[in-house]
Amino acid sequence: MLTISDDKFIQTSKGFIDNSGVDIRTSRSAQERVVFEGIVSAVYFTSGGGKALLTQHGNYYTVYNNLQEVYVHKGSKIKMNQSIGEVYTNSQGDTLLTFQVWYNTSKQNPPQWIKGL
């Protein structure tokens, strides 16, 4: 099961937040794979309690947000399709990854980077 939403804003219990990417709904324990080779620039915790991963691909950057487990660390060289972590499943059973693509500081169209769409 894979569904994609490109809603500009997401409603939370505290209001609306800007969604700079696409949300990908998948199955429990889904493994997230990197879309292109690069280097892990950062691994960090998000306000929702999940983890996020920032990867650099030359002048392009990808963000994988809402991970439960991360299998790489800052400075890791990653290959296309390499598993980088497990997507978080919330208490309602929703498994949702937010994926972003940037060219330097300019937002890009993420679905163009997702294999098989």
N, C-alpha and C positions, 0 to 999 in steps of 0.2 A: 504494500500500500504506500503510495507516494502522491501527496497532493501539494500544490504550491499556491501560496497566496502572496500577492504583492501589494497588500493594503498599505497605504501611506502612513496611517496612524493606527496604533493598537491601543484599545481601551484596557486599562488595568483598574484595580481597586482605588488607585491614587490619582486617576485621571487618564489622559492620553499621552502616549510617548511617540516620538518620531521613529518610524521604521525605515531605516536606510537600505534595506535589502529585501529579500524574499523569505517567507516562512515556509519551511518544508516539513510537512507532517509525515511521519514514517512509523515503523513498527517498534515495539518495545525492544530494547537491547540493540538497536540499529547501530552499526559501525559507520562512522563518518569517514569519508575518504577525501583526500586533497585533490583539487581539480587540475593542478599543474605543479610541476617541480618548482622548488624554491627553498627558502630558509625561514624557520620559525623566528619571528621577531619578538613575540611576547606570548606568554600564557598568563591569564589573570582571572580573578574572581569577579563575577558581575553582581549587581545589587540584588538580583533574584536568587542568589545562592549558587548558581551554576558557574561553569567555567567558560572562558572564551579563549580563542586562539587567533593570533594575527600572524599571517604569513606574507613574506615578500617574494615577488616574482619579478625582478627587475624594477621597473617603475610602477608595476601593479601590486596591489595588496588584496588579500582575501581575509575575511573575518568569518569564523565559525563560532556562533554563540549558542549557549545552552547545552553545553557538554557536561556529562556526569563524570566521565573519566577522560583523561588526556594521556596519550601514550608517547608524546614527544616533549621536548623541553626547548627553551630559548637557545637558539644557535643550531638546532638540529637541521640537517639537510634532509629534505623530503622529496620523494619521487611521486609523479603523477599516479593517482589511484591508491597511494599508500594509506592505510588505516591510521587515523590520527587520534581517534577517541570514540567514546560511546555517547550517543545522544541521551540527554536527561529525559526521564519520564516522570511527570508530576503525579500528585495523589489522585487526580481524576483519570489517570491512565493516558493522558495526552503526551505524545513524544514529538516534540517540535524543535527544529533547528532553525535559527535565523542565519542566513548566509548573505554576505555583502561582498561587493567587488568595488575597488577604488583604483583610479589611475592618478597617482600622486594624491591630490586632495579632491578629485572630482569623482562623484558617484557614477558607477557604470551599471549596465543592465545585467544582473546576475544570471538569469536563465540562459543566456548565450554561452555561459561557461560550464553549465551543468550537462554532463555527458548523457546522451540518450533522450534529450527533450526535443 
